[in-house]
Amino acid sequence: MDLSGRIGMRRPKFFIIAVVLVSILLAGCSVGKENTTINNTSGDVSDDFQGIEFDRNHLLPIGSIVTLKGYFKKVMICGIGTGLVTDEGNVFYDYAGCYYPVGVSGAKEYFMFNNDAIDKVYFIGYEDEEGQEYREIMEDVIKEERKGKRPENMDRGG
């Protein structure tokens, strides 16, 4: 049996399937962009979207897409209640984020920010009961850390 002929026949099928999948993916990326305009002469992005309302007293779930005050790039929330060790001690932030749609390809691509730095919310991430429970625990942990005391019932396990 000649395998080279069989393998050669699979390449065009694979290529066609790949092209169709990429086309579908790219078509989906344009959904909801009708309010965004790009000024080609300056590269500035003008966005008339006002954002989704959210309660700033509560954290957003992971997967949420936001912009930060003073920045135009979208950020995806990748972590909640993130601690950072600095020369001044441990600092807790509401979120760890990465640029959207790029994501994370290395550890240094995360950055930390708080609820008050959020300008607009474009998408609220998926959250089930487990996610909601974790988010509520982290809200309490962050409040206690900012008061200067660690909660006694905080579970560090996975």
Chimera marker file (.cmm) of the C-alpha trace (Angstrom):
<marker_set name="trace">
<marker id="1" x="0.000" y="0.000" z="0.000" r="1" g="1" b="0" radius="0.5"/>
<marker id="2" x="1.404" y="3.383" z="-0.999" r="1" g="1" b="0" radius="0.5"/>
<marker id="3" x="1.001" y="5.808" z="1.948" r="1" g="1" b="0" radius="0.5"/>
<marker id="4" x="2.345" y="8.839" z="0.079" r="1" g="1" b="0" radius="0.5"/>
<marker id="5" x="-0.780" y="8.976" z="-2.075" r="1" g="1" b="0" radius="0.5"/>
<marker id="6" x="-3.091" y="8.764" z="0.928" r="1" g="1" b="0" radius="0.5"/>
<marker id="7" x="-1.195" y="11.461" z="2.835" r="1" g="1" b="0" radius="0.5"/>
<marker id="8" x="-1.159" y="13.716" z="-0.225" r="1" g="1" b="0" radius="0.5"/>
<marker id="9" x="-4.942" y="13.437" z="-0.501" r="1" g="1" b="0" radius="0.5"/>
<marker id="10" x="-5.414" y="14.517" z="3.114" r="1" g="1" b="0" radius="0.5"/>
<marker id="11" x="-3.485" y="17.773" z="2.761" r="1" g="1" b="0" radius="0.5"/>
<marker id="12" x="-6.011" y="19.498" z="0.472" r="1" g="1" b="0" radius="0.5"/>
<marker id="13" x="-8.876" y="18.410" z="2.738" r="1" g="1" b="0" radius="0.5"/>
<marker id="14" x="-7.006" y="19.674" z="5.812" r="1" g="1" b="0" radius="0.5"/>
<marker id="15" x="-6.209" y="22.957" z="4.067" r="1" g="1" b="0" radius="0.5"/>
<marker id="16" x="-9.827" y="23.486" z="3.022" r="1" g="1" b="0" radius="0.5"/>
<marker id="17" x="-11.100" y="22.697" z="6.519" r="1" g="1" b="0" radius="0.5"/>
<marker id="18" x="-8.520" y="25.055" z="8.046" r="1" g="1" b="0" radius="0.5"/>
<marker id="19" x="-9.482" y="27.889" z="5.674" r="1" g="1" b="0" radius="0.5"/>
<marker id="20" x="-13.190" y="27.425" z="6.432" r="1" g="1" b="0" radius="0.5"/>
<marker id="21" x="-12.582" y="27.409" z="10.209" r="1" g="1" b="0" radius="0.5"/>
<marker id="22" x="-10.397" y="30.530" z="10.066" r="1" g="1" b="0" radius="0.5"/>
<marker id="23" x="-13.026" y="32.283" z="7.910" r="1" g="1" b="0" radius="0.5"/>
<marker id="24" x="-15.761" y="31.458" z="10.414" r="1" g="1" b="0" radius="0.5"/>
<marker id="25" x="-13.576" y="32.637" z="13.286" r="1" g="1" b="0" radius="0.5"/>
<marker id="26" x="-12.743" y="35.926" z="11.568" r="1" g="1" b="0" radius="0.5"/>
<marker id="27" x="-16.385" y="36.516" z="10.632" r="1" g="1" b="0" radius="0.5"/>
<marker id="28" x="-17.333" y="36.074" z="14.292" r="1" g="1" b="0" radius="0.5"/>
<marker id="29" x="-14.725" y="38.638" z="15.343" r="1" g="1" b="0" radius="0.5"/>
<marker id="30" x="-16.554" y="41.389" z="13.463" r="1" g="1" b="0" radius="0.5"/>
<marker id="31" x="-19.833" y="40.919" z="15.362" r="1" g="1" b="0" radius="0.5"/>
<marker id="32" x="-20.653" y="43.923" z="17.565" r="1" g="1" b="0" radius="0.5"/>
<marker id="33" x="-18.105" y="46.263" z="15.962" r="1" g="1" b="0" radius="0.5"/>
<marker id="34" x="-20.622" y="48.635" z="14.384" r="1" g="1" b="0" radius="0.5"/>
<marker id="35" x="-19.932" y="51.405" z="16.946" r="1" g="1" b="0" radius="0.5"/>
<marker id="36" x="-16.154" y="51.285" z="16.618" r="1" g="1" b="0" radius="0.5"/>
<marker id="37" x="-14.459" y="53.512" z="14.072" r="1" g="1" b="0" radius="0.5"/>
<marker id="38" x="-10.787" y="53.829" z="13.247" r="1" g="1" b="0" radius="0.5"/>
<marker id="39" x="-9.311" y="57.083" z="12.027" r="1" g="1" b="0" radius="0.5"/>
<marker id="40" x="-6.752" y="55.823" z="9.502" r="1" g="1" b="0" radius="0.5"/>
<marker id="41" x="-4.746" y="59.044" z="9.443" r="1" g="1" b="0" radius="0.5"/>
<marker id="42" x="-3.899" y="59.041" z="13.142" r="1" g="1" b="0" radius="0.5"/>
<marker id="43" x="-4.531" y="55.440" z="14.184" r="1" g="1" b="0" radius="0.5"/>
<marker id="44" x="-6.861" y="56.606" z="16.959" r="1" g="1" b="0" radius="0.5"/>
<marker id="45" x="-9.791" y="54.432" z="17.919" r="1" g="1" b="0" radius="0.5"/>
<marker id="46" x="-13.107" y="56.144" z="18.564" r="1" g="1" b="0" radius="0.5"/>
<marker id="47" x="-15.618" y="54.004" z="20.415" r="1" g="1" b="0" radius="0.5"/>
<marker id="48" x="-19.170" y="55.230" z="20.980" r="1" g="1" b="0" radius="0.5"/>
<marker id="49" x="-19.964" y="52.204" z="23.163" r="1" g="1" b="0" radius="0.5"/>
<marker id="50" x="-20.925" y="53.367" z="26.659" r="1" g="1" b="0" radius="0.5"/>
<marker id="51" x="-20.115" y="50.096" z="28.391" r="1" g="1" b="0" radius="0.5"/>
<marker id="52" x="-22.098" y="47.591" z="30.426" r="1" g="1" b="0" radius="0.5"/>
<marker id="53" x="-23.131" y="48.837" z="33.866" r="1" g="1" b="0" radius="0.5"/>
<marker id="54" x="-21.680" y="46.951" z="36.827" r="1" g="1" b="0" radius="0.5"/>
<marker id="55" x="-21.613" y="47.331" z="40.592" r="1" g="1" b="0" radius="0.5"/>
<marker id="56" x="-18.182" y="48.674" z="41.525" r="1" g="1" b="0" radius="0.5"/>
<marker id="57" x="-18.654" y="47.260" z="45.032" r="1" g="1" b="0" radius="0.5"/>
<marker id="58" x="-18.344" y="43.755" z="43.577" r="1" g="1" b="0" radius="0.5"/>
<marker id="59" x="-15.687" y="42.076" z="41.467" r="1" g="1" b="0" radius="0.5"/>
<marker id="60" x="-16.236" y="41.038" z="37.869" r="1" g="1" b="0" radius="0.5"/>
<marker id="61" x="-15.778" y="37.350" z="36.978" r="1" g="1" b="0" radius="0.5"/>
<marker id="62" x="-12.746" y="36.100" z="35.085" r="1" g="1" b="0" radius="0.5"/>
<marker id="63" x="-13.117" y="36.352" z="31.334" r="1" g="1" b="0" radius="0.5"/>
<marker id="64" x="-14.664" y="39.818" z="31.567" r="1" g="1" b="0" radius="0.5"/>
<marker id="65" x="-13.413" y="42.311" z="28.973" r="1" g="1" b="0" radius="0.5"/>
<marker id="66" x="-12.789" y="45.905" z="30.095" r="1" g="1" b="0" radius="0.5"/>
<marker id="67" x="-10.863" y="49.038" z="29.252" r="1" g="1" b="0" radius="0.5"/>
<marker id="68" x="-8.956" y="50.936" z="31.919" r="1" g="1" b="0" radius="0.5"/>
<marker id="69" x="-9.079" y="54.676" z="32.495" r="1" g="1" b="0" radius="0.5"/>
<marker id="70" x="-6.529" y="56.412" z="30.291" r="1" g="1" b="0" radius="0.5"/>
<marker id="71" x="-5.969" y="53.373" z="28.031" r="1" g="1" b="0" radius="0.5"/>
<marker id="72" x="-7.722" y="52.318" z="24.843" r="1" g="1" b="0" radius="0.5"/>
<marker id="73" x="-6.646" y="48.656" z="24.639" r="1" g="1" b="0" radius="0.5"/>
<marker id="74" x="-9.081" y="46.065" z="25.893" r="1" g="1" b="0" radius="0.5"/>
<marker id="75" x="-8.061" y="43.911" z="28.846" r="1" g="1" b="0" radius="0.5"/>
<marker id="76" x="-9.332" y="40.458" z="29.805" r="1" g="1" b="0" radius="0.5"/>
<marker id="77" x="-9.592" y="39.683" z="33.511" r="1" g="1" b="0" radius="0.5"/>
<marker id="78" x="-7.484" y="36.555" z="34.094" r="1" g="1" b="0" radius="0.5"/>
<marker id="79" x="-7.372" y="36.493" z="37.888" r="1" g="1" b="0" radius="0.5"/>
<marker id="80" x="-9.239" y="37.817" z="40.906" r="1" g="1" b="0" radius="0.5"/>
<marker id="81" x="-7.723" y="38.868" z="44.227" r="1" g="1" b="0" radius="0.5"/>
<marker id="82" x="-4.135" y="38.794" z="43.084" r="1" g="1" b="0" radius="0.5"/>
<marker id="83" x="-1.362" y="39.423" z="45.580" r="1" g="1" b="0" radius="0.5"/>
<marker id="84" x="1.897" y="41.044" z="44.594" r="1" g="1" b="0" radius="0.5"/>
<marker id="85" x="5.024" y="41.061" z="46.740" r="1" g="1" b="0" radius="0.5"/>
<marker id="86" x="6.758" y="44.456" z="46.652" r="1" g="1" b="0" radius="0.5"/>
<marker id="87" x="9.500" y="46.184" z="48.634" r="1" g="1" b="0" radius="0.5"/>
<marker id="88" x="6.752" y="47.716" z="50.791" r="1" g="1" b="0" radius="0.5"/>
<marker id="89" x="5.185" y="44.302" z="51.499" r="1" g="1" b="0" radius="0.5"/>
<marker id="90" x="2.272" y="42.360" z="50.062" r="1" g="1" b="0" radius="0.5"/>
<marker id="91" x="-0.186" y="44.344" z="47.975" r="1" g="1" b="0" radius="0.5"/>
<marker id="92" x="-3.558" y="42.911" z="46.964" r="1" g="1" b="0" radius="0.5"/>
<marker id="93" x="-5.190" y="43.939" z="43.717" r="1" g="1" b="0" radius="0.5"/>
<marker id="94" x="-8.727" y="43.236" z="42.594" r="1" g="1" b="0" radius="0.5"/>
<marker id="95" x="-7.595" y="41.776" z="39.280" r="1" g="1" b="0" radius="0.5"/>
<marker id="96" x="-4.804" y="40.381" z="37.161" r="1" g="1" b="0" radius="0.5"/>
<marker id="97" x="-5.349" y="41.066" z="33.481" r="1" g="1" b="0" radius="0.5"/>
<marker id="98" x="-3.854" y="40.597" z="30.049" r="1" g="1" b="0" radius="0.5"/>
<marker id="99" x="-4.403" y="42.339" z="26.738" r="1" g="1" b="0" radius="0.5"/>
<marker id="100" x="-7.368" y="41.137" z="24.717" r="1" g="1" b="0" radius="0.5"/>
<marker id="101" x="-7.401" y="39.392" z="22.232" r="1" g="1" b="0" radius="0.5"/>
<marker id="102" x="-3.710" y="38.485" z="22.588" r="1" g="1" b="0" radius="0.5"/>
<marker id="103" x="-3.939" y="36.720" z="25.942" r="1" g="1" b="0" radius="0.5"/>
<marker id="104" x="-0.891" y="35.537" z="27.850" r="1" g="1" b="0" radius="0.5"/>
<marker id="105" x="2.175" y="34.006" z="26.281" r="1" g="1" b="0" radius="0.5"/>
<marker id="106" x="4.513" y="34.672" z="29.207" r="1" g="1" b="0" radius="0.5"/>
<marker id="107" x="4.377" y="35.372" z="32.946" r="1" g="1" b="0" radius="0.5"/>
<marker id="108" x="5.440" y="39.011" z="32.537" r="1" g="1" b="0" radius="0.5"/>
<marker id="109" x="2.388" y="39.825" z="30.416" r="1" g="1" b="0" radius="0.5"/>
<marker id="110" x="0.018" y="40.021" z="33.398" r="1" g="1" b="0" radius="0.5"/>
<marker id="111" x="-0.669" y="43.338" z="35.045" r="1" g="1" b="0" radius="0.5"/>
<marker id="112" x="-2.620" y="44.213" z="38.169" r="1" g="1" b="0" radius="0.5"/>
<marker id="113" x="-5.434" y="46.724" z="38.610" r="1" g="1" b="0" radius="0.5"/>
<marker id="114" x="-8.395" y="47.544" z="40.841" r="1" g="1" b="0" radius="0.5"/>
<marker id="115" x="-12.106" y="48.100" z="40.229" r="1" g="1" b="0" radius="0.5"/>
<marker id="116" x="-11.703" y="51.876" z="40.344" r="1" g="1" b="0" radius="0.5"/>
<marker id="117" x="-9.323" y="51.738" z="37.343" r="1" g="1" b="0" radius="0.5"/>
<marker id="118" x="-12.012" y="50.241" z="35.073" r="1" g="1" b="0" radius="0.5"/>
<marker id="119" x="-13.419" y="52.684" z="32.541" r="1" g="1" b="0" radius="0.5"/>
<marker id="120" x="-15.796" y="50.482" z="30.504" r="1" g="1" b="0" radius="0.5"/>
<marker id="121" x="-17.013" y="46.895" z="30.670" r="1" g="1" b="0" radius="0.5"/>
<marker id="122" x="-17.479" y="45.303" z="27.237" r="1" g="1" b="0" radius="0.5"/>
<marker id="123" x="-18.286" y="41.744" z="28.318" r="1" g="1" b="0" radius="0.5"/>
<marker id="124" x="-19.023" y="40.056" z="31.636" r="1" g="1" b="0" radius="0.5"/>
<marker id="125" x="-17.368" y="36.648" z="31.896" r="1" g="1" b="0" radius="0.5"/>
<marker id="126" x="-19.066" y="33.331" z="32.567" r="1" g="1" b="0" radius="0.5"/>
<marker id="127" x="-19.821" y="32.557" z="36.182" r="1" g="1" b="0" radius="0.5"/>
<marker id="128" x="-21.485" y="29.532" z="37.782" r="1" g="1" b="0" radius="0.5"/>
<marker id="129" x="-22.170" y="28.890" z="41.489" r="1" g="1" b="0" radius="0.5"/>
<marker id="130" x="-18.567" y="27.868" z="42.160" r="1" g="1" b="0" radius="0.5"/>
<marker id="131" x="-17.235" y="30.987" z="40.443" r="1" g="1" b="0" radius="0.5"/>
<marker id="132" x="-19.656" y="33.233" z="42.298" r="1" g="1" b="0" radius="0.5"/>
<marker id="133" x="-18.707" y="31.665" z="45.633" r="1" g="1" b="0" radius="0.5"/>
<marker id="134" x="-14.986" y="32.128" z="44.893" r="1" g="1" b="0" radius="0.5"/>
<marker id="135" x="-15.510" y="35.731" z="43.779" r="1" g="1" b="0" radius="0.5"/>
<marker id="136" x="-17.441" y="36.531" z="46.979" r="1" g="1" b="0" radius="0.5"/>
<marker id="137" x="-14.701" y="34.947" z="49.128" r="1" g="1" b="0" radius="0.5"/>
<marker id="138" x="-12.060" y="36.989" z="47.303" r="1" g="1" b="0" radius="0.5"/>
<marker id="139" x="-14.075" y="40.177" z="47.818" r="1" g="1" b="0" radius="0.5"/>
<marker id="140" x="-13.949" y="39.504" z="51.583" r="1" g="1" b="0" radius="0.5"/>
<marker id="141" x="-10.235" y="38.616" z="51.448" r="1" g="1" b="0" radius="0.5"/>
<marker id="142" x="-9.384" y="41.829" z="49.600" r="1" g="1" b="0" radius="0.5"/>
<marker id="143" x="-11.420" y="43.953" z="52.043" r="1" g="1" b="0" radius="0.5"/>
<marker id="144" x="-9.669" y="42.344" z="55.019" r="1" g="1" b="0" radius="0.5"/>
<marker id="145" x="-6.212" y="42.655" z="53.425" r="1" g="1" b="0" radius="0.5"/>
<marker id="146" x="-6.808" y="46.346" z="52.800" r="1" g="1" b="0" radius="0.5"/>
<marker id="147" x="-7.802" y="46.762" z="56.448" r="1" g="1" b="0" radius="0.5"/>
<marker id="148" x="-4.473" y="45.187" z="57.365" r="1" g="1" b="0" radius="0.5"/>
<marker id="149" x="-5.600" y="41.823" z="58.664" r="1" g="1" b="0" radius="0.5"/>
<marker id="150" x="-5.787" y="38.439" z="56.991" r="1" g="1" b="0" radius="0.5"/>
<marker id="151" x="-9.079" y="36.558" z="57.381" r="1" g="1" b="0" radius="0.5"/>
<marker id="152" x="-8.743" y="33.587" z="59.740" r="1" g="1" b="0" radius="0.5"/>
<marker id="153" x="-10.945" y="31.295" z="57.652" r="1" g="1" b="0" radius="0.5"/>
<marker id="154" x="-9.060" y="31.818" z="54.397" r="1" g="1" b="0" radius="0.5"/>
<marker id="155" x="-8.410" y="28.483" z="52.682" r="1" g="1" b="0" radius="0.5"/>
<marker id="156" x="-5.182" y="28.485" z="50.655" r="1" g="1" b="0" radius="0.5"/>
<marker id="157" x="-5.847" y="24.982" z="49.300" r="1" g="1" b="0" radius="0.5"/>
<marker id="158" x="-6.826" y="24.145" z="45.703" r="1" g="1" b="0" radius="0.5"/>
<link id1="1" id2="2" r="1" g="1" b="0" radius="0.2"/>
<link id1="2" id2="3" r="1" g="1" b="0" radius="0.2"/>
<link id1="3" id2="4" r="1" g="1" b="0" radius="0.2"/>
<link id1="4" id2="5" r="1" g="1" b="0" radius="0.2"/>
<link id1="5" id2="6" r="1" g="1" b="0" radius="0.2"/>
<link id1="6" id2="7" r="1" g="1" b="0" radius="0.2"/>
<link id1="7" id2="8" r="1" g="1" b="0" radius="0.2"/>
<link id1="8" id2="9" r="1" g="1" b="0" radius="0.2"/>
<link id1="9" id2="10" r="1" g="1" b="0" radius="0.2"/>
<link id1="10" id2="11" r="1" g="1" b="0" radius="0.2"/>
<link id1="11" id2="12" r="1" g="1" b="0" radius="0.2"/>
<link id1="12" id2="13" r="1" g="1" b="0" radius="0.2"/>
<link id1="13" id2="14" r="1" g="1" b="0" radius="0.2"/>
<link id1="14" id2="15" r="1" g="1" b="0" radius="0.2"/>
<link id1="15" id2="16" r="1" g="1" b="0" radius="0.2"/>
<link id1="16" id2="17" r="1" g="1" b="0" radius="0.2"/>
<link id1="17" id2="18" r="1" g="1" b="0" radius="0.2"/>
<link id1="18" id2="19" r="1" g="1" b="0" radius="0.2"/>
<link id1="19" id2="20" r="1" g="1" b="0" radius="0.2"/>
<link id1="20" id2="21" r="1" g="1" b="0" radius="0.2"/>
<link id1="21" id2="22" r="1" g="1" b="0" radius="0.2"/>
<link id1="22" id2="23" r="1" g="1" b="0" radius="0.2"/>
<link id1="23" id2="24" r="1" g="1" b="0" radius="0.2"/>
<link id1="24" id2="25" r="1" g="1" b="0" radius="0.2"/>
<link id1="25" id2="26" r="1" g="1" b="0" radius="0.2"/>
<link id1="26" id2="27" r="1" g="1" b="0" radius="0.2"/>
<link id1="27" id2="28" r="1" g="1" b="0" radius="0.2"/>
<link id1="28" id2="29" r="1" g="1" b="0" radius="0.2"/>
<link id1="29" id2="30" r="1" g="1" b="0" radius="0.2"/>
<link id1="30" id2="31" r="1" g="1" b="0" radius="0.2"/>
<link id1="31" id2="32" r="1" g="1" b="0" radius="0.2"/>
<link id1="32" id2="33" r="1" g="1" b="0" radius="0.2"/>
<link id1="33" id2="34" r="1" g="1" b="0" radius="0.2"/>
<link id1="34" id2="35" r="1" g="1" b="0" radius="0.2"/>
<link id1="35" id2="36" r="1" g="1" b="0" radius="0.2"/>
<link id1="36" id2="37" r="1" g="1" b="0" radius="0.2"/>
<link id1="37" id2="38" r="1" g="1" b="0" radius="0.2"/>
<link id1="38" id2="39" r="1" g="1" b="0" radius="0.2"/>
<link id1="39" id2="40" r="1" g="1" b="0" radius="0.2"/>
<link id1="40" id2="41" r="1" g="1" b="0" radius="0.2"/>
<link id1="41" id2="42" r="1" g="1" b="0" radius="0.2"/>
<link id1="42" id2="43" r="1" g="1" b="0" radius="0.2"/>
<link id1="43" id2="44" r="1" g="1" b="0" radius="0.2"/>
<link id1="44" id2="45" r="1" g="1" b="0" radius="0.2"/>
<link id1="45" id2="46" r="1" g="1" b="0" radius="0.2"/>
<link id1="46" id2="47" r="1" g="1" b="0" radius="0.2"/>
<link id1="47" id2="48" r="1" g="1" b="0" radius="0.2"/>
<link id1="48" id2="49" r="1" g="1" b="0" radius="0.2"/>
<link id1="49" id2="50" r="1" g="1" b="0" radius="0.2"/>
<link id1="50" id2="51" r="1" g="1" b="0" radius="0.2"/>
<link id1="51" id2="52" r="1" g="1" b="0" radius="0.2"/>
<link id1="52" id2="53" r="1" g="1" b="0" radius="0.2"/>
<link id1="53" id2="54" r="1" g="1" b="0" radius="0.2"/>
<link id1="54" id2="55" r="1" g="1" b="0" radius="0.2"/>
<link id1="55" id2="56" r="1" g="1" b="0" radius="0.2"/>
<link id1="56" id2="57" r="1" g="1" b="0" radius="0.2"/>
<link id1="57" id2="58" r="1" g="1" b="0" radius="0.2"/>
<link id1="58" id2="59" r="1" g="1" b="0" radius="0.2"/>
<link id1="59" id2="60" r="1" g="1" b="0" radius="0.2"/>
<link id1="60" id2="61" r="1" g="1" b="0" radius="0.2"/>
<link id1="61" id2="62" r="1" g="1" b="0" radius="0.2"/>
<link id1="62" id2="63" r="1" g="1" b="0" radius="0.2"/>
<link id1="63" id2="64" r="1" g="1" b="0" radius="0.2"/>
<link id1="64" id2="65" r="1" g="1" b="0" radius="0.2"/>
<link id1="65" id2="66" r="1" g="1" b="0" radius="0.2"/>
<link id1="66" id2="67" r="1" g="1" b="0" radius="0.2"/>
<link id1="67" id2="68" r="1" g="1" b="0" radius="0.2"/>
<link id1="68" id2="69" r="1" g="1" b="0" radius="0.2"/>
<link id1="69" id2="70" r="1" g="1" b="0" radius="0.2"/>
<link id1="70" id2="71" r="1" g="1" b="0" radius="0.2"/>
<link id1="71" id2="72" r="1" g="1" b="0" radius="0.2"/>
<link id1="72" id2="73" r="1" g="1" b="0" radius="0.2"/>
<link id1="73" id2="74" r="1" g="1" b="0" radius="0.2"/>
<link id1="74" id2="75" r="1" g="1" b="0" radius="0.2"/>
<link id1="75" id2="76" r="1" g="1" b="0" radius="0.2"/>
<link id1="76" id2="77" r="1" g="1" b="0" radius="0.2"/>
<link id1="77" id2="78" r="1" g="1" b="0" radius="0.2"/>
<link id1="78" id2="79" r="1" g="1" b="0" radius="0.2"/>
<link id1="79" id2="80" r="1" g="1" b="0" radius="0.2"/>
<link id1="80" id2="81" r="1" g="1" b="0" radius="0.2"/>
<link id1="81" id2="82" r="1" g="1" b="0" radius="0.2"/>
<link id1="82" id2="83" r="1" g="1" b="0" radius="0.2"/>
<link id1="83" id2="84" r="1" g="1" b="0" radius="0.2"/>
<link id1="84" id2="85" r="1" g="1" b="0" radius="0.2"/>
<link id1="85" id2="86" r="1" g="1" b="0" radius="0.2"/>
<link id1="86" id2="87" r="1" g="1" b="0" radius="0.2"/>
<link id1="87" id2="88" r="1" g="1" b="0" radius="0.2"/>
<link id1="88" id2="89" r="1" g="1" b="0" radius="0.2"/>
<link id1="89" id2="90" r="1" g="1" b="0" radius="0.2"/>
<link id1="90" id2="91" r="1" g="1" b="0" radius="0.2"/>
<link id1="91" id2="92" r="1" g="1" b="0" radius="0.2"/>
<link id1="92" id2="93" r="1" g="1" b="0" radius="0.2"/>
<link id1="93" id2="94" r="1" g="1" b="0" radius="0.2"/>
<link id1="94" id2="95" r="1" g="1" b="0" radius="0.2"/>
<link id1="95" id2="96" r="1" g="1" b="0" radius="0.2"/>
<link id1="96" id2="97" r="1" g="1" b="0" radius="0.2"/>
<link id1="97" id2="98" r="1" g="1" b="0" radius="0.2"/>
<link id1="98" id2="99" r="1" g="1" b="0" radius="0.2"/>
<link id1="99" id2="100" r="1" g="1" b="0" radius="0.2"/>
<link id1="100" id2="101" r="1" g="1" b="0" radius="0.2"/>
<link id1="101" id2="102" r="1" g="1" b="0" radius="0.2"/>
<link id1="102" id2="103" r="1" g="1" b="0" radius="0.2"/>
<link id1="103" id2="104" r="1" g="1" b="0" radius="0.2"/>
<link id1="104" id2="105" r="1" g="1" b="0" radius="0.2"/>
<link id1="105" id2="106" r="1" g="1" b="0" radius="0.2"/>
<link id1="106" id2="107" r="1" g="1" b="0" radius="0.2"/>
<link id1="107" id2="108" r="1" g="1" b="0" radius="0.2"/>
<link id1="108" id2="109" r="1" g="1" b="0" radius="0.2"/>
<link id1="109" id2="110" r="1" g="1" b="0" radius="0.2"/>
<link id1="110" id2="111" r="1" g="1" b="0" radius="0.2"/>
<link id1="111" id2="112" r="1" g="1" b="0" radius="0.2"/>
<link id1="112" id2="113" r="1" g="1" b="0" radius="0.2"/>
<link id1="113" id2="114" r="1" g="1" b="0" radius="0.2"/>
<link id1="114" id2="115" r="1" g="1" b="0" radius="0.2"/>
<link id1="115" id2="116" r="1" g="1" b="0" radius="0.2"/>
<link id1="116" id2="117" r="1" g="1" b="0" radius="0.2"/>
<link id1="117" id2="118" r="1" g="1" b="0" radius="0.2"/>
<link id1="118" id2="119" r="1" g="1" b="0" radius="0.2"/>
<link id1="119" id2="120" r="1" g="1" b="0" radius="0.2"/>
<link id1="120" id2="121" r="1" g="1" b="0" radius="0.2"/>
<link id1="121" id2="122" r="1" g="1" b="0" radius="0.2"/>
<link id1="122" id2="123" r="1" g="1" b="0" radius="0.2"/>
<link id1="123" id2="124" r="1" g="1" b="0" radius="0.2"/>
<link id1="124" id2="125" r="1" g="1" b="0" radius="0.2"/>
<link id1="125" id2="126" r="1" g="1" b="0" radius="0.2"/>
<link id1="126" id2="127" r="1" g="1" b="0" radius="0.2"/>
<link id1="127" id2="128" r="1" g="1" b="0" radius="0.2"/>
<link id1="128" id2="129" r="1" g="1" b="0" radius="0.2"/>
<link id1="129" id2="130" r="1" g="1" b="0" radius="0.2"/>
<link id1="130" id2="131" r="1" g="1" b="0" radius="0.2"/>
<link id1="131" id2="132" r="1" g="1" b="0" radius="0.2"/>
<link id1="132" id2="133" r="1" g="1" b="0" radius="0.2"/>
<link id1="133" id2="134" r="1" g="1" b="0" radius="0.2"/>
<link id1="134" id2="135" r="1" g="1" b="0" radius="0.2"/>
<link id1="135" id2="136" r="1" g="1" b="0" radius="0.2"/>
<link id1="136" id2="137" r="1" g="1" b="0" radius="0.2"/>
<link id1="137" id2="138" r="1" g="1" b="0" radius="0.2"/>
<link id1="138" id2="139" r="1" g="1" b="0" radius="0.2"/>
<link id1="139" id2="140" r="1" g="1" b="0" radius="0.2"/>
<link id1="140" id2="141" r="1" g="1" b="0" radius="0.2"/>
<link id1="141" id2="142" r="1" g="1" b="0" radius="0.2"/>
<link id1="142" id2="143" r="1" g="1" b="0" radius="0.2"/>
<link id1="143" id2="144" r="1" g="1" b="0" radius="0.2"/>
<link id1="144" id2="145" r="1" g="1" b="0" radius="0.2"/>
<link id1="145" id2="146" r="1" g="1" b="0" radius="0.2"/>
<link id1="146" id2="147" r="1" g="1" b="0" radius="0.2"/>
<link id1="147" id2="148" r="1" g="1" b="0" radius="0.2"/>
<link id1="148" id2="149" r="1" g="1" b="0" radius="0.2"/>
<link id1="149" id2="150" r="1" g="1" b="0" radius="0.2"/>
<link id1="150" id2="151" r="1" g="1" b="0" radius="0.2"/>
<link id1="151" id2="152" r="1" g="1" b="0" radius="0.2"/>
<link id1="152" id2="153" r="1" g="1" b="0" radius="0.2"/>
<link id1="153" id2="154" r="1" g="1" b="0" radius="0.2"/>
<link id1="154" id2="155" r="1" g="1" b="0" radius="0.2"/>
<link id1="155" id2="156" r="1" g="1" b="0" radius="0.2"/>
<link id1="156" id2="157" r="1" g="1" b="0" radius="0.2"/>
<link id1="157" id2="158" r="1" g="1" b="0" radius="0.2"/>
</marker_set>
